[in-house]
Amino acid sequence: MPPRLVHFADPLPPPATDRPAPERALGPSPLRTTWEAYAAADGLSIGEWACEPGAWRIAFHDRRHEFFHVLEGRLRIVDEDGRAREFGAGDAGVIPAGFRGTFEVLAAVRKRYVMIDPPA
C-alpha cells in the first residue's frame, strides 16, 4: 500500500494518553493526550498533543529533536541554567536534542509537533 498524504483537516486517529513519570513530575502529574497522525520507521512522528496544567522535568536524549506549534493555551520551557521561554497560541519553537530542563503547562495547551527520534 502506498504512503498516504496527511492533512490536518482530516479526523485525527484515536488518542493515546499518559502522565509524566512520578519521579519527573513537579506536583500532580497532568494528563497528556497524543494523536499521532504520522509515524515512520526512521523515528519521525507528527501529530497533535494536548495537556492540562502541570509541570515536569524533561531530558531529551542526543538523537531526539522536536518542532512544535502552539494552537491554544500557554506553556513555559526552562533550561537547566534557568532561562525560561513562554509560548502561546501561534508561537512555534524547537526543543533540541540533549535538552534538559522543565516543561510547564500554564493554561491547557494543544500543539502540533514534529518529533525526530531515530533509533540508536
C-alpha positions as CSV (number, residue, x, y, z in Angstrom):
1,M,0.0,0.0,0.0
2,P,1.5,3.4,-1.0
3,P,2.0,6.0,1.8
4,R,-1.0,8.3,2.4
5,L,-0.9,12.1,2.4
6,V,-1.6,13.6,5.8
7,H,-3.9,16.6,6.0
8,F,-4.6,18.0,9.5
9,A,-8.2,18.8,8.5
10,D,-8.8,15.1,8.3
11,P,-10.0,13.4,11.5
12,L,-7.2,12.5,13.8
13,P,-6.6,8.9,14.9
14,P,-7.7,7.7,18.3
15,P,-5.6,9.3,21.0
16,A,-3.1,7.8,23.4
17,T,-3.0,9.2,27.0
18,D,-0.3,9.2,29.6
19,R,1.1,11.2,32.5
20,P,4.7,12.2,33.4
21,A,6.6,9.6,35.4
22,P,6.1,10.3,39.1
23,E,9.9,10.9,39.5
24,R,9.8,13.7,36.9
25,A,6.5,15.4,38.0
26,L,6.7,18.7,39.8
27,G,3.4,18.4,41.6
28,P,0.4,16.4,40.4
29,S,1.1,14.6,37.1
30,P,-1.1,16.2,34.4
31,L,-3.0,14.2,31.8
32,R,-1.3,14.3,28.3
33,T,-3.1,13.3,25.1
34,T,-1.3,12.5,21.8
35,W,-2.9,12.0,18.4
36,E,-0.1,10.6,16.2
37,A,-1.1,11.4,12.6
38,Y,2.1,10.0,11.0
39,A,4.9,7.7,12.1
40,A,7.8,6.4,10.1
41,A,10.3,3.6,10.9
42,D,13.2,6.1,10.9
43,G,11.8,7.8,14.1
44,L,9.7,10.6,12.6
45,S,6.5,11.3,14.4
46,I,4.0,14.0,13.6
47,G,0.7,14.8,15.2
48,E,-1.1,16.8,17.9
49,W,-0.6,16.9,21.6
50,A,-2.7,18.3,24.4
51,C,-2.1,18.7,28.1
52,E,-3.8,20.0,31.2
53,P,-1.8,22.4,33.5
54,G,1.1,20.9,35.3
55,A,4.9,20.7,35.3
56,W,7.6,18.1,34.9
57,R,11.3,17.7,34.2
58,I,12.3,16.8,30.6
59,A,15.5,15.2,29.4
60,F,15.8,14.7,25.6
61,H,18.4,12.1,24.6
62,D,21.1,13.1,22.0
63,R,19.0,12.0,19.0
64,R,15.6,13.5,19.8
65,H,14.5,16.8,18.3
66,E,11.1,18.4,18.4
67,F,9.5,21.2,16.5
68,F,6.1,22.4,17.8
69,H,3.5,25.0,17.0
70,V,1.1,26.0,19.8
71,L,-2.6,26.0,18.7
72,E,-4.1,27.1,22.0
73,G,-3.1,27.6,25.7
74,R,0.3,28.6,27.1
75,L,3.4,26.8,28.2
76,R,6.8,27.6,29.6
77,I,10.1,25.7,29.0
78,V,13.0,26.4,31.3
79,D,16.5,25.1,30.6
80,E,19.0,23.8,33.2
81,D,20.5,27.3,33.6
82,G,17.2,28.8,34.5
83,R,16.5,30.6,31.2
84,A,12.7,30.5,30.5
85,R,10.8,30.9,27.3
86,E,7.0,31.1,27.1
87,F,4.9,30.1,24.1
88,G,1.2,30.8,23.4
89,A,-1.2,30.4,20.5
90,G,0.5,31.0,17.2
91,D,4.1,30.6,18.6
92,A,6.4,27.9,17.5
93,G,9.7,26.5,18.8
94,V,12.3,23.8,18.8
95,I,13.4,21.6,21.7
96,P,16.9,20.4,20.6
97,A,18.5,17.1,21.1
98,G,20.1,16.8,24.5
99,F,17.9,19.5,26.1
100,R,17.3,19.2,29.8
101,G,15.0,21.4,31.9
102,T,11.4,21.7,32.9
103,F,8.2,21.8,30.9
104,E,5.3,23.7,32.4
105,V,1.7,23.9,31.0
106,L,0.4,27.2,32.3
107,A,-3.0,27.0,30.6
108,A,-4.4,23.9,29.0
109,V,-2.4,23.6,25.8
110,R,-2.8,22.0,22.4
111,K,0.1,21.9,19.9
112,R,1.1,20.3,16.6
113,Y,4.5,18.6,16.7
114,V,7.2,17.0,14.6
115,M,9.4,14.7,16.5
116,I,12.6,13.2,15.1
117,D,13.7,10.3,17.3
118,P,15.8,7.9,15.2
119,P,16.7,4.5,16.6
120,A,20.1,4.1,18.1
